[in-house]
Amino acid sequence: MWKHLAKYLYVYLLGLSIVNVLIFGIPHNTVWNNGPANLQKDQLGYHQYAINISSGNGYNISGEGFNSVREPIYPAFLALIYLLFGQGNGRAIIMVQTGILSIIGYIAYILFLRADEKHLGIVIALGIVMLPYYGYYAAEYMTELFFAGMLIFCLYCMVLFVAEPGSRRNQVVCGLVFALTALTRVQMLFFPFFFSVFFLILYRRHITKALWQLAMVLLFFCVPILSWTLIVYQQTGRVAITEGRQEIAIHERAVRSMLSYTEMLQYTKAWLIRSVEGGTASVILDTYDVKGLVDKEYLQRATTRPLKDQIRNTDLATIRTHIGHYFFGNVIEAMKLVYVEHDYSSYMNRYFRVAVYVFIYGLFFLGLYGFYQYRHRYSLLMFTLESLTLLIIAYHIVMLSLFDAIPRMNTPLHALYLLVGAIGLWQWVHFALTEQNT
């Protein structure tokens, strides 16, 4: 059976990805039948970027000028699909993203194949392509699934580089993939430097050679990043990869940092209840969550660039004077980030959504315990794979908690939670049985 599964694994992964999207993706979204006609908010923005890029109207939403509210890679990806399959071809978007889901699973399998754990790799690959939220987002004009693919590919490149750091190809590819991942979601911008610390600790006995090897990775990381930053600067006069959304998130956090600790806990309780139940009315949420702080307050004031700069400077000053409340808020944001996703389609009722997260986190914490217990007995490759996966997860939780977090930002990490859980649990059982038989 295992031999048959390995031989035709990608066929099975693609088939299960299609089933996943048919169950959890297409039914909740009108794109398959109506194209982009009914898109709203973020999805509409990405579609408009893709239309303008593919039509030669520049990088913008309106069709005029330059707009860097979104990072460039995902809009460029959508634009490429439009160029190949026709403007506004929503079905092509869904089919390509379904293929990406199957590729995510296959890359996970290759990672375990390198570690001589083929059977575990097959199980994990099959599990990843059946993740309900990945099927859900395959039918959306959103970065979640695409970014999940970038993260797993980033992990693969890091494992290759750590195994063979002297390979020029590994250095170049690792740096470029870091850059493309950061240009998909800017939160990855500082990750290569945290990876560098991990790599230097691992190769501390050959520190000089390791520094030169890292320098090549960072060089090929910086070139695309600086190139895009230069484009933004030439068009807007501002040094940035993306602008607008971070300022809004900082404003939300600044206002909430002025709440008392009791009020912050009340806000958290109301947010968590609404996230499960959906649509629960609450005065504190109406005032201090996105709709209250952004739609009713920030957007009405931030009408020009000088006014936005003024609000941002005031917000940063507010955070500095309420730094204790801000850091307490970081814990709240981290809790929000890893909480149950709050999309309320009929295929995702509250009990099903909770069950999905209980399974993912249950497996993750079992694996984490197994890793802690037997970390000294791991092979170098398995230790590297588990450690780098945990590094990505920890980095994202800390980085996103600095701003305004929502569970959707955590969705790309679901595959990584499964990786950590499966590796740790598999090794735990293996070493425990070995000890029992000796």
C-alpha positions as a Markdown table, in Angstrom:
| # | Residue | x | y | z |
|---|---|---|---|---|
| 1 | Met | 0.0 | 0.0 | 0.0 |
| 2 | Trp | 2.7 | 2.5 | 1.0 |
| 3 | Lys | 4.6 | 1.8 | -2.3 |
| 4 | His | 1.5 | 2.4 | -4.3 |
| 5 | Leu | 0.7 | 5.6 | -2.4 |
| 6 | Ala | 4.2 | 7.0 | -2.8 |
| 7 | Lys | 4.2 | 6.2 | -6.6 |
| 8 | Tyr | 0.9 | 8.0 | -7.2 |
| 9 | Leu | 1.0 | 10.4 | -4.3 |
| 10 | Tyr | 0.6 | 13.6 | -6.2 |
| 11 | Val | -2.4 | 12.3 | -8.0 |
| 12 | Tyr | -4.0 | 11.5 | -4.7 |
| 13 | Leu | -3.0 | 14.9 | -3.3 |
| 14 | Leu | -4.6 | 16.7 | -6.3 |
| 15 | Gly | -7.7 | 14.6 | -6.0 |
| 16 | Leu | -8.1 | 15.3 | -2.3 |
| 17 | Ser | -7.4 | 19.0 | -2.9 |
| 18 | Ile | -10.2 | 19.1 | -5.5 |
| 19 | Val | -12.6 | 17.4 | -3.1 |
| 20 | Asn | -11.6 | 19.8 | -0.3 |
| 21 | Val | -12.3 | 22.8 | -2.5 |
| 22 | Leu | -15.6 | 21.4 | -3.7 |
| 23 | Ile | -16.8 | 20.9 | -0.1 |
| 24 | Phe | -15.4 | 23.9 | 1.7 |
| 25 | Gly | -14.4 | 26.4 | -1.0 |
| 26 | Ile | -16.8 | 26.7 | -4.0 |
| 27 | Pro | -20.1 | 26.4 | -2.1 |
| 28 | His | -19.5 | 29.5 | 0.0 |
| 29 | Asn | -18.2 | 31.7 | -2.8 |
| 30 | Thr | -20.0 | 33.0 | -5.9 |
| 31 | Val | -16.8 | 33.3 | -8.0 |
| 32 | Trp | -17.1 | 29.9 | -9.7 |
| 33 | Asn | -20.5 | 30.7 | -11.2 |
| 34 | Asn | -20.4 | 34.6 | -11.3 |
| 35 | Gly | -16.7 | 35.4 | -11.7 |
| 36 | Pro | -15.5 | 38.5 | -9.7 |
| 37 | Ala | -18.8 | 40.3 | -10.1 |
| 38 | Asn | -19.8 | 40.0 | -6.4 |
| 39 | Leu | -16.3 | 40.4 | -4.8 |
| 40 | Gln | -16.0 | 42.8 | -1.9 |
| 41 | Lys | -13.4 | 44.4 | 0.3 |
| 42 | Asp | -10.0 | 42.7 | 0.3 |
| 43 | Gln | -10.9 | 40.3 | -2.5 |
| 44 | Leu | -12.2 | 43.1 | -4.7 |
| 45 | Gly | -9.0 | 45.0 | -4.1 |
| 46 | Tyr | -6.8 | 42.1 | -5.2 |
| 47 | His | -8.9 | 41.6 | -8.3 |
| 48 | Gln | -8.6 | 45.3 | -9.2 |
| 49 | Tyr | -4.9 | 45.2 | -8.8 |
| 50 | Ala | -4.7 | 42.1 | -11.1 |
| 51 | Ile | -6.9 | 43.7 | -13.7 |
| 52 | Asn | -4.8 | 46.9 | -13.8 |
| 53 | Ile | -1.5 | 45.1 | -13.9 |
| 54 | Ser | -2.6 | 42.7 | -16.6 |
| 55 | Ser | -4.1 | 45.6 | -18.6 |
| 56 | Gly | -1.0 | 47.7 | -18.4 |
| 57 | Asn | -2.6 | 50.3 | -16.3 |
| 58 | Gly | 0.1 | 50.2 | -13.5 |
| 59 | Tyr | 0.2 | 49.0 | -10.0 |
| 60 | Asn | -3.0 | 50.4 | -8.5 |
| 61 | Ile | -6.6 | 49.7 | -7.5 |
| 62 | Ser | -8.4 | 52.6 | -9.3 |
| 63 | Gly | -6.7 | 52.3 | -12.7 |
| 64 | Glu | -4.6 | 55.5 | -12.3 |
| 65 | Gly | -1.4 | 56.3 | -10.6 |
| 66 | Phe | 0.4 | 54.0 | -8.1 |
| 67 | Asn | -0.9 | 52.4 | -5.0 |
| 68 | Ser | 1.1 | 50.2 | -2.6 |
| 69 | Val | -1.6 | 49.3 | -0.1 |
| 70 | Arg | -0.9 | 45.6 | -1.0 |
| 71 | Glu | 2.4 | 43.8 | -1.3 |
| 72 | Pro | 3.2 | 43.0 | -5.0 |
| 73 | Ile | 3.6 | 39.2 | -5.3 |
| 74 | Tyr | 0.0 | 38.0 | -4.9 |
| 75 | Pro | -1.5 | 40.7 | -7.2 |
| 76 | Ala | 1.2 | 39.8 | -9.8 |
| 77 | Phe | 0.2 | 36.1 | -9.4 |
| 78 | Leu | -3.4 | 36.9 | -10.1 |
| 79 | Ala | -2.5 | 39.2 | -13.0 |
| 80 | Leu | -0.5 | 36.3 | -14.6 |
| 81 | Ile | -3.5 | 34.0 | -14.4 |
| 82 | Tyr | -5.6 | 36.7 | -16.0 |
| 83 | Leu | -3.1 | 37.1 | -18.8 |
| 84 | Leu | -3.0 | 33.4 | -19.4 |
| 85 | Phe | -6.7 | 32.5 | -19.0 |
| 86 | Gly | -8.6 | 35.8 | -19.6 |
| 87 | Gln | -9.5 | 38.8 | -17.5 |
| 88 | Gly | -11.6 | 38.1 | -14.5 |
| 89 | Asn | -11.4 | 34.3 | -14.9 |
| 90 | Gly | -12.4 | 33.3 | -11.4 |
| 91 | Arg | -12.5 | 29.6 | -12.2 |
| 92 | Ala | -8.9 | 29.7 | -13.3 |
| 93 | Ile | -8.0 | 31.4 | -10.0 |
| 94 | Ile | -9.7 | 28.6 | -8.1 |
| 95 | Met | -8.2 | 25.8 | -10.2 |
| 96 | Val | -4.7 | 27.2 | -9.9 |
| 97 | Gln | -5.0 | 27.7 | -6.2 |
| 98 | Thr | -6.3 | 24.1 | -5.8 |
| 99 | Gly | -3.1 | 23.0 | -7.5 |
| 100 | Ile | -1.1 | 25.1 | -5.1 |
| 101 | Leu | -2.8 | 23.2 | -2.2 |
| 102 | Ser | -1.7 | 19.9 | -3.7 |
| 103 | Ile | 1.8 | 21.3 | -4.1 |
| 104 | Ile | 1.9 | 22.3 | -0.4 |
| 105 | Gly | 1.2 | 18.7 | 0.5 |
| 106 | Tyr | 3.8 | 17.4 | -1.9 |
| 107 | Ile | 6.6 | 19.7 | -0.6 |
| 108 | Ala | 5.8 | 18.5 | 2.9 |
| 109 | Tyr | 6.2 | 14.9 | 1.6 |
| 110 | Ile | 9.6 | 15.8 | 0.0 |
| 111 | Leu | 10.8 | 17.3 | 3.3 |
| 112 | Phe | 10.2 | 14.0 | 5.1 |
| 113 | Leu | 11.5 | 12.0 | 2.2 |
| 114 | Arg | 14.9 | 13.8 | 2.7 |
| 115 | Ala | 14.7 | 12.7 | 6.4 |
| 116 | Asp | 14.1 | 9.1 | 5.4 |
| 117 | Glu | 10.6 | 9.2 | 6.8 |
| 118 | Lys | 8.5 | 8.4 | 3.7 |
| 119 | His | 5.5 | 7.0 | 5.5 |
| 120 | Leu | 5.2 | 9.9 | 7.9 |
| 121 | Gly | 5.6 | 12.3 | 4.9 |
| 122 | Ile | 2.7 | 10.6 | 3.1 |
| 123 | Val | 0.4 | 10.8 | 6.1 |
| 124 | Ile | 1.2 | 14.5 | 6.6 |
| 125 | Ala | 0.9 | 15.4 | 3.0 |
| 126 | Leu | -2.6 | 13.8 | 2.9 |
| 127 | Gly | -3.5 | 15.6 | 6.1 |
| 128 | Ile | -2.4 | 19.0 | 4.8 |
| 129 | Val | -4.5 | 18.9 | 1.6 |
| 130 | Met | -7.6 | 18.0 | 3.7 |
| 131 | Leu | -7.3 | 21.0 | 6.0 |
| 132 | Pro | -10.8 | 22.6 | 5.7 |
| 133 | Tyr | -9.6 | 26.2 | 5.7 |
| 134 | Tyr | -7.1 | 25.6 | 2.9 |
| 135 | Gly | -10.0 | 24.3 | 0.8 |
| 136 | Tyr | -12.0 | 27.4 | 1.9 |
| 137 | Tyr | -9.3 | 29.9 | 0.9 |
| 138 | Ala | -8.5 | 28.2 | -2.4 |
| 139 | Ala | -11.8 | 29.7 | -3.7 |
| 140 | Glu | -10.9 | 33.2 | -2.4 |
| 141 | Tyr | -9.0 | 36.1 | -3.9 |
| 142 | Met | -6.9 | 36.2 | -0.7 |
| 143 | Thr | -3.3 | 35.5 | 0.2 |
| 144 | Glu | -3.9 | 32.9 | 2.8 |
| 145 | Leu | -3.4 | 29.7 | 0.7 |
| 146 | Phe | -0.7 | 31.3 | -1.5 |
| 147 | Phe | 1.2 | 32.5 | 1.6 |
| 148 | Ala | 0.9 | 29.0 | 3.1 |
| 149 | Gly | 2.6 | 27.7 | -0.1 |
| 150 | Met | 5.4 | 30.3 | 0.2 |
| 151 | Leu | 6.0 | 29.4 | 3.8 |
| 152 | Ile | 6.3 | 25.7 | 3.2 |
| 153 | Phe | 8.6 | 26.4 | 0.2 |
| 154 | Cys | 10.6 | 28.7 | 2.4 |
| 155 | Leu | 11.0 | 26.0 | 5.0 |
| 156 | Tyr | 12.1 | 23.6 | 2.3 |
| 157 | Cys | 14.8 | 26.0 | 1.1 |
| 158 | Met | 16.0 | 26.6 | 4.6 |
| 159 | Val | 16.4 | 22.9 | 5.2 |
| 160 | Leu | 18.4 | 22.6 | 2.0 |
| 161 | Phe | 20.6 | 25.5 | 2.9 |
| 162 | Val | 21.3 | 24.2 | 6.4 |
| 163 | Ala | 22.1 | 20.8 | 5.0 |
| 164 | Glu | 24.4 | 22.2 | 2.3 |
| 165 | Pro | 25.3 | 25.8 | 3.2 |
| 166 | Gly | 28.3 | 25.8 | 0.8 |
| 167 | Ser | 26.0 | 25.3 | -2.3 |
| 168 | Arg | 25.8 | 28.6 | -4.2 |
| 169 | Arg | 22.4 | 27.5 | -5.6 |
| 170 | Asn | 21.0 | 26.9 | -2.1 |
| 171 | Gln | 22.3 | 30.4 | -1.1 |
| 172 | Val | 20.7 | 32.2 | -4.0 |
| 173 | Val | 17.4 | 30.3 | -3.9 |
| 174 | Cys | 17.1 | 30.7 | -0.2 |
| 175 | Gly | 17.6 | 34.4 | -0.4 |
| 176 | Leu | 15.2 | 34.9 | -3.3 |
| 177 | Val | 12.5 | 32.8 | -1.6 |
| 178 | Phe | 12.9 | 34.9 | 1.6 |
| 179 | Ala | 12.4 | 38.0 | -0.5 |
| 180 | Leu | 9.4 | 36.7 | -2.4 |
| 181 | Thr | 7.8 | 35.6 | 0.8 |
| 182 | Ala | 8.3 | 39.0 | 2.4 |
| 183 | Leu | 6.9 | 40.6 | -0.8 |
| 184 | Thr | 3.8 | 38.4 | -0.4 |
| 185 | Arg | 3.3 | 39.5 | 3.2 |
| 186 | Val | 5.5 | 42.1 | 4.7 |
| 187 | Gln | 5.5 | 40.5 | 8.2 |
| 188 | Met | 8.3 | 38.1 | 6.9 |
| 189 | Leu | 10.6 | 41.1 | 6.3 |
| 190 | Phe | 12.8 | 40.5 | 9.4 |
| 191 | Phe | 12.6 | 36.7 | 9.5 |
| 192 | Pro | 15.9 | 36.1 | 7.5 |
| 193 | Phe | 17.8 | 37.8 | 10.4 |
| 194 | Phe | 16.2 | 35.4 | 13.0 |
| 195 | Phe | 17.0 | 32.5 | 10.7 |
| 196 | Ser | 20.6 | 33.8 | 10.6 |
| 197 | Val | 20.9 | 33.6 | 14.3 |
| 198 | Phe | 19.7 | 30.0 | 14.2 |
| 199 | Phe | 22.1 | 29.1 | 11.5 |
| 200 | Leu | 25.1 | 30.7 | 13.3 |
| 201 | Ile | 24.3 | 28.9 | 16.5 |
| 202 | Leu | 24.1 | 25.6 | 14.5 |
| 203 | Tyr | 27.4 | 26.3 | 12.8 |
| 204 | Arg | 29.2 | 28.2 | 15.6 |
| 205 | Arg | 32.3 | 26.1 | 15.2 |
| 206 | His | 32.8 | 27.4 | 11.7 |
| 207 | Ile | 31.6 | 30.9 | 12.3 |
| 208 | Thr | 33.6 | 32.7 | 9.7 |
| 209 | Lys | 32.6 | 30.4 | 6.8 |
| 210 | Ala | 29.0 | 30.5 | 8.1 |
| 211 | Leu | 29.0 | 34.3 | 8.0 |
| 212 | Trp | 30.1 | 34.4 | 4.4 |
| 213 | Gln | 27.4 | 31.9 | 3.5 |
| 214 | Leu | 24.8 | 33.9 | 5.2 |
| 215 | Ala | 26.0 | 37.0 | 3.6 |
| 216 | Met | 25.2 | 35.5 | 0.2 |
| 217 | Val | 21.7 | 34.6 | 1.3 |
| 218 | Leu | 21.0 | 38.1 | 2.7 |
| 219 | Leu | 22.4 | 39.7 | -0.5 |
| 220 | Phe | 19.9 | 37.8 | -2.7 |
| 221 | Phe | 17.2 | 38.6 | -0.1 |
| 222 | Cys | 18.0 | 42.4 | -0.1 |
| 223 | Val | 18.2 | 42.9 | -3.9 |
| 224 | Pro | 14.5 | 42.2 | -4.6 |
| 225 | Ile | 13.4 | 44.0 | -1.4 |
| 226 | Leu | 15.4 | 47.1 | -2.2 |
| 227 | Ser | 14.3 | 47.1 | -5.8 |
| 228 | Trp | 10.6 | 47.1 | -4.9 |
| 229 | Thr | 11.3 | 49.7 | -2.1 |
| 230 | Leu | 13.0 | 51.9 | -4.7 |
| 231 | Ile | 10.0 | 51.6 | -7.0 |
| 232 | Val | 7.7 | 52.6 | -4.1 |
| 233 | Tyr | 10.0 | 55.5 | -3.2 |
| 234 | Gln | 10.1 | 56.8 | -6.8 |
| 235 | Gln | 6.3 | 56.7 | -7.0 |
| 236 | Thr | 5.4 | 58.0 | -3.6 |
| 237 | Gly | 8.4 | 59.6 | -2.0 |
| 238 | Arg | 8.2 | 57.1 | 0.9 |
| 239 | Val | 10.5 | 54.3 | 1.9 |
| 240 | Ala | 8.2 | 51.4 | 2.3 |
| 241 | Ile | 7.2 | 48.0 | 0.9 |
| 242 | Thr | 3.5 | 48.6 | 1.6 |
| 243 | Glu | 1.7 | 51.5 | 3.3 |
| 244 | Gly | -1.6 | 52.2 | 4.8 |
| 245 | Arg | -2.6 | 49.0 | 6.5 |
| 246 | Gln | 0.2 | 49.1 | 9.1 |
| 247 | Glu | -0.7 | 52.6 | 10.1 |
| 248 | Ile | -4.4 | 51.6 | 10.6 |
| 249 | Ala | -3.3 | 48.6 | 12.8 |
| 250 | Ile | -1.0 | 50.9 | 14.8 |
| 251 | His | -3.9 | 53.3 | 15.3 |
| 252 | Glu | -6.2 | 50.6 | 16.6 |
| 253 | Arg | -3.5 | 49.4 | 19.0 |
| 254 | Ala | -2.8 | 52.9 | 20.2 |
| 255 | Val | -6.4 | 53.6 | 21.0 |
| 256 | Arg | -6.8 | 50.3 | 22.8 |
| 257 | Ser | -3.6 | 50.9 | 24.8 |
| 258 | Met | -5.4 | 53.8 | 26.5 |
| 259 | Leu | -8.0 | 51.4 | 27.9 |
| 260 | Ser | -7.7 | 50.2 | 31.5 |
| 261 | Tyr | -6.6 | 46.6 | 32.1 |
| 262 | Thr | -10.2 | 45.7 | 33.1 |
| 263 | Glu | -11.6 | 47.3 | 29.9 |
| 264 | Met | -9.0 | 45.4 | 27.8 |
| 265 | Leu | -10.2 | 42.1 | 29.3 |
| 266 | Gln | -13.8 | 43.1 | 28.6 |
| 267 | Tyr | -12.8 | 43.8 | 25.0 |
| 268 | Thr | -11.0 | 40.4 | 24.8 |
| 269 | Lys | -14.0 | 38.5 | 26.2 |
| 270 | Ala | -16.4 | 40.1 | 23.8 |
| 271 | Trp | -14.1 | 39.5 | 20.9 |
| 272 | Leu | -13.6 | 35.8 | 21.7 |
| 273 | Ile | -17.4 | 35.2 | 22.1 |
| 274 | Arg | -18.1 | 37.0 | 18.8 |
| 275 | Ser | -15.4 | 35.0 | 17.0 |
| 276 | Val | -17.2 | 31.7 | 17.8 |
| 277 | Glu | -20.8 | 32.8 | 17.7 |
| 278 | Gly | -20.7 | 35.5 | 15.0 |
| 279 | Gly | -22.5 | 38.9 | 15.0 |
| 280 | Thr | -22.8 | 39.2 | 18.8 |
| 281 | Ala | -23.6 | 42.8 | 19.6 |
| 282 | Ser | -21.2 | 44.5 | 22.0 |
| 283 | Val | -20.7 | 48.2 | 22.8 |
| 284 | Ile | -17.0 | 47.8 | 23.5 |
| 285 | Leu | -16.5 | 46.0 | 20.2 |
| 286 | Asp | -18.5 | 48.5 | 18.3 |
| 287 | Thr | -16.2 | 51.2 | 19.8 |
| 288 | Tyr | -12.8 | 49.6 | 19.8 |
| 289 | Asp | -12.7 | 47.0 | 17.1 |
| 290 | Val | -12.1 | 47.5 | 13.4 |
| 291 | Lys | -15.5 | 49.0 | 12.4 |
| 292 | Gly | -15.5 | 51.5 | 15.3 |
| 293 | Leu | -11.8 | 52.6 | 15.1 |
| 294 | Val | -11.3 | 52.4 | 11.3 |
| 295 | Asp | -14.6 | 52.8 | 9.4 |
| 296 | Lys | -16.2 | 55.3 | 11.9 |
| 297 | Glu | -13.1 | 57.2 | 13.0 |
| 298 | Tyr | -9.7 | 56.7 | 11.3 |
| 299 | Leu | -10.8 | 56.9 | 7.7 |
| 300 | Gln | -12.8 | 60.0 | 8.3 |
| 301 | Arg | -9.8 | 61.8 | 9.7 |
| 302 | Ala | -7.0 | 60.4 | 7.6 |
| 303 | Thr | -8.0 | 62.0 | 4.3 |
| 304 | Thr | -4.5 | 63.3 | 3.2 |
| 305 | Arg | -0.9 | 62.1 | 3.6 |
| 306 | Pro | 0.0 | 64.9 | 6.1 |
| 307 | Leu | -3.0 | 64.0 | 8.2 |
| 308 | Lys | -2.1 | 60.3 | 8.1 |
| 309 | Asp | 1.5 | 61.2 | 9.2 |
| 310 | Gln | 0.2 | 63.3 | 12.0 |
| 311 | Ile | -2.1 | 60.5 | 13.3 |
| 312 | Arg | 0.7 | 58.0 | 13.1 |
| 313 | Asn | 3.1 | 60.2 | 15.1 |
| 314 | Thr | 0.4 | 60.7 | 17.7 |
| 315 | Asp | -0.3 | 57.0 | 17.8 |
| 316 | Leu | 3.3 | 56.1 | 18.4 |
| 317 | Ala | 3.6 | 58.7 | 21.1 |
| 318 | Thr | 0.5 | 57.2 | 22.7 |
| 319 | Ile | 1.9 | 53.7 | 22.7 |
| 320 | Arg | 5.2 | 55.0 | 24.2 |
| 321 | Thr | 3.3 | 56.6 | 27.1 |
| 322 | His | 1.1 | 53.5 | 27.6 |
| 323 | Ile | 3.8 | 50.9 | 27.0 |
| 324 | Gly | 2.7 | 48.5 | 29.7 |
| 325 | His | -0.9 | 48.4 | 28.3 |
| 326 | Tyr | 0.5 | 48.0 | 24.8 |
| 327 | Phe | 2.6 | 44.9 | 25.8 |
| 328 | Phe | -0.4 | 43.5 | 27.7 |
| 329 | Gly | -2.3 | 44.1 | 24.5 |
| 330 | Asn | 0.3 | 42.0 | 22.6 |
| 331 | Val | -0.7 | 39.0 | 24.7 |
| 332 | Ile | -4.4 | 39.7 | 23.7 |
| 333 | Glu | -3.5 | 40.0 | 20.0 |
| 334 | Ala | -1.5 | 36.7 | 20.2 |
| 335 | Met | -4.6 | 35.1 | 21.7 |
| 336 | Lys | -6.8 | 36.5 | 19.0 |
| 337 | Leu | -4.4 | 35.3 | 16.3 |
| 338 | Val | -4.4 | 31.7 | 17.3 |
| 339 | Tyr | -8.1 | 31.6 | 18.1 |
| 340 | Val | -10.9 | 30.0 | 16.1 |
| 341 | Glu | -11.2 | 31.5 | 12.6 |
| 342 | His | -14.4 | 33.6 | 12.3 |
| 343 | Asp | -15.8 | 32.8 | 8.9 |
| 344 | Tyr | -19.4 | 31.7 | 9.3 |
| 345 | Ser | -20.3 | 29.7 | 6.1 |
| 346 | Ser | -22.9 | 26.9 | 6.5 |
| 347 | Tyr | -20.1 | 24.4 | 6.0 |
| 348 | Met | -18.2 | 25.8 | 8.9 |
| 349 | Asn | -20.6 | 25.9 | 11.9 |
| 350 | Arg | -19.2 | 26.8 | 15.3 |
| 351 | Tyr | -18.8 | 23.2 | 16.4 |
| 352 | Phe | -17.0 | 22.1 | 13.3 |
| 353 | Arg | -14.7 | 25.1 | 13.4 |
| 354 | Val | -13.8 | 24.4 | 17.1 |
| 355 | Ala | -13.2 | 20.8 | 16.3 |
| 356 | Val | -10.8 | 21.6 | 13.5 |
| 357 | Tyr | -8.7 | 23.8 | 15.9 |
| 358 | Val | -8.9 | 21.3 | 18.7 |
| 359 | Phe | -7.4 | 18.7 | 16.4 |
| 360 | Ile | -4.7 | 21.0 | 15.0 |
| 361 | Tyr | -3.6 | 22.4 | 18.3 |
| 362 | Gly | -4.0 | 19.1 | 20.1 |
| 363 | Leu | -1.6 | 17.4 | 17.7 |
| 364 | Phe | 0.7 | 20.4 | 17.8 |
| 365 | Phe | 1.1 | 20.4 | 21.6 |
| 366 | Leu | 1.6 | 16.6 | 21.7 |
| 367 | Gly | 4.3 | 17.0 | 19.1 |
| 368 | Leu | 5.8 | 19.9 | 21.0 |
| 369 | Tyr | 6.0 | 17.7 | 24.2 |
| 370 | Gly | 7.6 | 14.8 | 22.2 |
| 371 | Phe | 10.2 | 17.2 | 20.7 |
| 372 | Tyr | 11.0 | 18.5 | 24.2 |
| 373 | Gln | 11.3 | 15.0 | 25.7 |
| 374 | Tyr | 13.5 | 13.5 | 22.9 |
| 375 | Arg | 15.1 | 16.4 | 21.2 |
| 376 | His | 18.6 | 15.1 | 22.0 |
| 377 | Arg | 17.9 | 11.9 | 20.1 |
| 378 | Tyr | 16.7 | 13.5 | 16.9 |
| 379 | Ser | 18.7 | 13.2 | 13.7 |
| 380 | Leu | 20.2 | 16.5 | 12.7 |
| 381 | Leu | 17.8 | 16.8 | 9.7 |
| 382 | Met | 14.7 | 16.1 | 11.8 |
| 383 | Phe | 15.9 | 18.4 | 14.6 |
| 384 | Thr | 16.5 | 21.1 | 11.9 |
| 385 | Leu | 13.1 | 20.6 | 10.3 |
| 386 | Glu | 11.3 | 20.7 | 13.7 |
| 387 | Ser | 13.3 | 23.7 | 14.9 |
| 388 | Leu | 12.8 | 25.8 | 11.8 |
| 389 | Thr | 9.1 | 25.1 | 11.7 |
| 390 | Leu | 8.8 | 26.2 | 15.3 |
| 391 | Leu | 10.9 | 29.3 | 14.4 |
| 392 | Ile | 8.5 | 30.3 | 11.7 |
| 393 | Ile | 5.5 | 29.8 | 13.9 |
| 394 | Ala | 7.0 | 31.7 | 16.9 |
| 395 | Tyr | 8.2 | 34.5 | 14.7 |
| 396 | His | 4.8 | 35.1 | 13.2 |
| 397 | Ile | 2.9 | 35.0 | 16.5 |
| 398 | Val | 5.3 | 37.6 | 18.0 |
| 399 | Met | 5.5 | 39.8 | 14.9 |
| 400 | Leu | 1.7 | 39.8 | 14.3 |
| 401 | Ser | 0.9 | 40.5 | 18.0 |
| 402 | Leu | 2.6 | 43.8 | 17.6 |
| 403 | Phe | -0.3 | 45.0 | 15.5 |
| 404 | Asp | -4.0 | 44.2 | 15.2 |
| 405 | Ala | -4.3 | 40.4 | 14.8 |
| 406 | Ile | -7.1 | 38.2 | 13.5 |
| 407 | Pro | -7.3 | 34.4 | 13.2 |
| 408 | Arg | -7.2 | 34.6 | 9.4 |
| 409 | Met | -3.5 | 35.7 | 9.6 |
| 410 | Asn | -2.8 | 32.4 | 11.4 |
| 411 | Thr | -4.4 | 30.2 | 8.7 |
| 412 | Pro | -1.2 | 29.9 | 6.6 |
| 413 | Leu | 0.5 | 28.3 | 9.6 |
| 414 | His | -2.0 | 25.4 | 9.9 |
| 415 | Ala | 0.3 | 23.1 | 7.8 |
| 416 | Leu | 3.2 | 24.0 | 10.0 |
| 417 | Tyr | 1.3 | 23.2 | 13.2 |
| 418 | Leu | 0.6 | 19.7 | 11.6 |
| 419 | Leu | 4.3 | 19.3 | 10.8 |
| 420 | Val | 5.4 | 20.0 | 14.3 |
| 421 | Gly | 2.8 | 17.8 | 15.8 |
| 422 | Ala | 3.4 | 14.8 | 13.4 |
| 423 | Ile | 7.2 | 14.9 | 13.8 |
| 424 | Gly | 7.1 | 15.2 | 17.6 |
| 425 | Leu | 4.4 | 12.6 | 18.1 |
| 426 | Trp | 6.1 | 10.2 | 15.6 |
| 427 | Gln | 9.5 | 10.5 | 17.3 |
| 428 | Trp | 7.9 | 10.3 | 20.8 |
| 429 | Val | 6.2 | 7.0 | 19.9 |
| 430 | His | 9.3 | 5.6 | 18.2 |
| 431 | Phe | 11.7 | 6.4 | 21.1 |
| 432 | Ala | 9.2 | 5.4 | 23.7 |
| 433 | Leu | 8.8 | 2.0 | 22.1 |
| 434 | Thr | 12.6 | 1.7 | 21.7 |
| 435 | Glu | 13.0 | 2.3 | 25.4 |
| 436 | Gln | 10.3 | -0.2 | 26.3 |
| 437 | Asn | 12.0 | -2.9 | 24.2 |
| 438 | Thr | 15.4 | -2.4 | 25.8 |
